[in-house]
Amino acid sequence: MFWILLQGIGAGSAIPVGFASISDIYKGNEQAKRMSALNMIIAFAPVLGPIIGNRISLYDNRWYLPLAVIPMLAFPALLLLMILFQETLTVITKKFSFNELKISFKNALTNKNFICYLLIQSLTFTWLWADSVNLPFLFKDMNIPSQYYEYYIAACVGTFMIASTINQKLVIFKGADKMLFYGIIFVLFGSIISTVLMYFAAELYIVLLFKLIASFGIGFILGNAVALSIATVTNYGAAAALLCSIEMLFGSFGVEIIGYSYNKTMLPVLLLMIAAALISLIITQIINSNAIIRHS
């Protein structure tokens, strides 16, 4: 457990540093474009993880073997980081100040727009984690071979990457706010259609096929929500750390919700998706209202 904790600490620091580094270099819609590209790369993990874990379990059921794969992948990544990654800020030697850190967190948490974009990102992770945890049990209860879960995750990530590529092309012209709104609409539309199909007793593969519309919407949400939230504050490092921490917290809430509401169907996840999308739409209206008030 100690070594798993260390792995979690490493993962927890890597993503905020990546987000903050991009925010140092790029601004505005270009920042959203680069965030979208970064999320495309991160998206490979949900594909490789289940495939590697499933293949290992087919040959050996010892629980710790998948964990051994992590350092095998992390070591070459560390070497590339040491060789290729360059500092994005002027190096300043100063002592760590807890008060400065506290002020940075306070400034971020009292910024209404930061909180709004943070909630949209975190609500997306709520149903996304719930979905990824729910599906393996659903496939097992329906006696569907485990490799089909791999195929579906690959389809989800492929759809997400297509949307991310489109987002990188359109965000420069449309703007990050508008692309974020489109993404939420795609998630809401896909989840409502899937729920209606479930109500009429459609086959699971048909429901999952239409749920890919929501996966497409994620490609418009994640990169843009991150860029918009971090851009509202001055300390990008503190903002990125808060963003990653809270989205993981919301993701764990999603897993907890599904744990209590699981009924061997897709319905709990679909209802969670609809709720998250509707709340996100309300939040976008709050952001727009604040913008109108500031300009009036």
Helices and strands as residue ranges (DSSP letters): H 2-25, H 28-42, H 44-59, H 65-84, H 98-109, H 112-141, H 147-174, H 176-199, H 204-230, H 236-261, H 267-295
